[in-house]
Amino acid sequence: MRELSKARGALILAAILFSTGGALIKGTTLDGWQVACLRSFVAALAFPVLVPAARRWPSGVEWLVGIAYASTLVLYVVANKLTTAASTIFLQSTAPLYILMLSPWLLSERASRRDLPFLVAMGTGLTLLVIGEPAAQATAPDPRLGNALALGSGVAWAFTVMGLRRLRRTDAAGNSTGGGTGAVVAGNVLAAAATLPVAWPIHGALHPDWTTIAFLGVVQIALAYRLVTSGLARVSALDASLLLIVEPVLNPVWAWALHGEQPGTLAVSGGAILAVATLVRAWSGARPATVRAALAAPLKPPQDST
C-alpha cells in the first residue's frame, strides 16, 4: 500500500510540473516549432543526468515509444501557441478514452465497471470544453487548428502512456529495459531533430528567454518524466492517465494568472468536473492486490508488422 501511495504521489507531482508548460510556452517570444525544438533538446540532455538508467542507447522498442512521445511533445507545444492553454491540455487529456479502448489488446489491462462513471464524467468535462471554446484572442490566434493539433496530441499521449507502462511491466518480469527511461530520451531527441529544420535559425526573438527554456526542459519535462516513469511501475496505464488529469486542472489557472487568458465559462465548468472526478477516482479505492496481479501477469508478445 505504501509503494502504491508513493507511485500515485509521484504522478500527481509530475502533473503539477507538467501544468506549468502552457503558461510558460505562451510567455516566450519564440514560435511553437522553436520552443518544441529547444525544450526537447534541453530535456534530452537533462534527463540522463537526473535518471542514471537513461544513460544508455535506447532499445528498438523504446525508439518506437519515443515516436509517440515526440509526437505528443511537438503537437502540444504548437497547439498551445494557437489555442487556449485550457483547450490544449483538456483535449490532450482525452487519452484515457483511447487507453480504455486499446489497453485490453496492448496491455491486457481492462477497466472495471467502477471506472466507467469517471470516464463519463471526463467525457462530459471535455464536451463542455469544446462547446465553450472562446473566440480567437491574442494568446490563442487560431483555436480551430490548435484544437485539432491538441486532439492529435491526446492520441499520441495515450500510446506514450501505454508504451511506458508496457516497458515497466517488462522490467517487472525480469527483462531489464531501464523502465522505459530510454523512451523519454529517444522521444526528446526525435522531437528536437524533427523540428530543427523549421526552428532554425531562431528568428523573431533577439533575446529568447533561455531561463524559461531551461525550466521547460529540465523541470517541466525531465524531472516530471522522472516522476512519471517511477509512478508507472505500480500504477496501471488507465489509473495513471486519470491521476495526470491534475495537469489540465491547473494548466489554465497558470495561463489566466500570468497572461489573463480567458478559457470561457463552460471550459471552466468542464475543468471543475474533471477535478472532482479525478480526486474521487484517485483516492476512493486503491487496489494493491489488483496492481500486484497486473505486474505479475504474463504479457502477450507485441504485434510486429515487419
N, C-alpha and C positions, 0 to 999 in steps of 0.2 A: 504493500500500500504506500509506503514512504517513497519508494522508487517511482511509482506511478504519479504521485503528487509532485515530485521533483520534475518529472518529464512534462507534466501539464504546466507547471510554473515556468519552465524554460520556454515553452511555446508561447505563453502569454507575454513574457518579457520580450521575446522576439517580435511579437505582433506590435508591441508598443514602439519598438525601434523602427520597424517597418513603417509605422504610421506617420513618421516624420518626413517620409520621402516626398509626398505630394506637395506640401508647402515649400520645402527646400528646392525642389526641382523648378517650381514656378518662380522662385525668387532669383534664379540665376539669369544672366543675360545671354547665356548660350542657348542654342536651339535644342530640340529634343534629341536629334542624332548625336550632337556633340556631348550632351550630358550623358547619354547612354554609353557612348564610347569611353569617355574619361572615367565615369563611375565604375564601369566594369573593369577597366584597366587597373585602377587603384585596388579594387576588390580582389582581382586575380593575384596581385602582389601581397595583399594583406592577409588573405585567408590562410595561406600556408604558414604564415608567422603565428597566427592565433591557434591553428589546428595542426599539430605535428603530423597527424595521419594523412594530411593532404600533401605532404612533401614527397610526392612520387608521381610518376606518369599515370594519368587516368587509364582505366581499362576500357575495352571496347564498349561495354555496356554503359559505363559512366559517360563516355562521349555521346552515346545515344540519349541518355537522360539530360546531358548538357545541352543538347539541341533544344529540347523542350524548355529548359531553364533559360537559355539565351533568348528564346522567343518571348518568354514571359518578361524578361528584363527590358528588352527593346520596345515591345508593344506597350508596356506600362508607361515608360518614360515619354514616348512620342504621344500617346493618348493623353497623358497628363498635361501636356502643353496645349492641347486642342480643346479639351472639355474640362468640366469642373473636377476637382480632386475627389469629390463625393461620387460622381458618376464613374470616374475611372476605377476607383477602388471597389465600389459596390458591384460593378459589372464584372470585374476580375473575380469577385467573390462568388460568382456562380459556379466555381469549381466543384463544390460538394455535390451539385446535381450531376455533373459528369462522372465524378468518382462513384456516386451511388449506382449509376448505370454500368460502369465499366469494371469496378473493383471485384465483382464476383468472378469475372473471367481472368483478370490480370493479377489479382492478389488472393483470390479465394477468400475474401472477406465480404460478408453480407451484413447489411443493416438489419436491425431488429425492428419490430413494429413500433417500439417506443421512439425510434429515430424519426419516424415519418412526420409527427406533428411539428418537430423542429425544422424539418426541411420545408414543410408547408409554410411555416412562419417566415423562413428565409425567403422563399419564393414570393410571399406577399410583400415583404420589405423591398425586394428588388423590383417588383412590379410598380410599387409606388414611386420608386426612384425614376424609372423610365418614363412613367406618365408625367411626373413632376419636373422633367428636365427644363431648366430655365433657358431664356433666350441667350444668344451669344453676348459675352462680356469681355472685358479687357484680358482677364486671365483664362478665358475659355472661348477663343475666337471661332471654333468650328465644332460645336457639340456633336453633330451627327457623325462626322468622320471619327472624332475622338471616341465616341461611344462604340462604334464598330470595332476599332482597334482594341479598346478595353475588353470587349467581349471575347475577342481572339486571345487576349492575354489570360482570360479566365480558363479557356480551354487548355492553353499551354501550361498554366499553373496546375491544373488537375493532373496532367501527365507528369509534371515535375514531382508533385507530392507522391503519386503512386510509384514513380520510379525510385525516389529516395527511400520510400518505405520498403520496397522490394529489396533494395540493396542492404538495408539494415537487417531485414529478415534473413538474407543470405549469410550475413555475418553471424547471426544467432544460430544458424545451422552448422557453423564451424568453418565456413569458407570465407576467409578474410577478404574484404573489399575496401576496408577503411571506412565502412559505414556510409559509403556514398559521398565522402568528402571530395573525392576526385571529380565527381559530377559538378560540384559547386565551382571548382576551379575551371573545369572544362567549359561550363556554361558562360562564365565571365570572359574567358579567353575568346570563345566563339562570338560572344556579343560584341566585344571590343573590335575583333577582327572584321566582323561583318559590317559594322557601322563606320569603320575607319575611312573607307573611300568617300563617304558623303559628309563625314565630320571634319575632315582635314582639307585645307587649313582652317584653323579656328578664326572665323570672321564675325564681324558684328559685335565683338566684345574686346575692347582694347585691354581691359583688366578683368579677366574672368575671376570669379570668386573661388579661388583654389581652396580656401578653407572649407567652403560648402562642399566642393567636390571631394575633398579628403574625408569629410564627415560621412558623406553618402557612400563612399567606397569602403571605408574602414569600419564604421559603426553601423550604418543603416543596412549594409549588405553583409560584409564579412563577419562581424560579431553576431548579427542577427541570425545568419545561417549557421553559425557555430552552435547557437542555441537550438535551431530547428533540427539539425541533424542529430543532436543529442536527444531531443524530445521524441523524435520519431522511433527511437529504439524501443519504446514502451507503449506508444500510443498508436492506434490504428489510423490509417490514412483519412477515413471519414471523420473520426474524432479530432484529429489534428487540424483538418481544414475548418472544422467548426470552431475550435479554440482560436484559430488565427483570424476569425471574423472580428476579434477585438480591434484589429488594424483598421478596417473601414469605419468602425465607430469613432475612432479618434482622428483619423485622417482628415475629414472635413473640418474638424474643430481647429486643427493647426492652420489649415488654409484660411479659415474665417478670421482667426486671431491675427495672423501675420499679413494677410492680403485683403481682408474684407470680402472674400469671395462668398457669394450667397448661393447655396445649393438648392434653395426652394423649400417651401413648407412640406410638401409631400415627400421630398427626399429625406428631410429631417425625420419625418414620421417613420419612413422606412428604416432609417438607421436606428431609431428607438426600438422598433420591433426586433431588429437583428440583435441589438444589445441585450434585451431581455431574454430572447431565445437562447443566445449563446451562454449567458451566465447560468441559466437554469440547466441547460444541457451539460455544461462543463462540470458542474459540481453536484448534480442531483443523484448520481449513482455510479461511482467508479466500479468497474468490473474487473478486478485483478485476475480472477480465475480465467475469464474470457481472454484477457490480454496474454496471459501466460500460454494458454492453449493456442492462440494465434501465432505466438512466437515459435512455438514448438512444432506447429503443423507443417508437414512436408509440402513443398511447393511443386506445382507442375512446371515443367520446363517452359521458358518463354517461346512464343511463336516466332519463328525466324523465316522471313520470306526470301532470304538469299539462298 
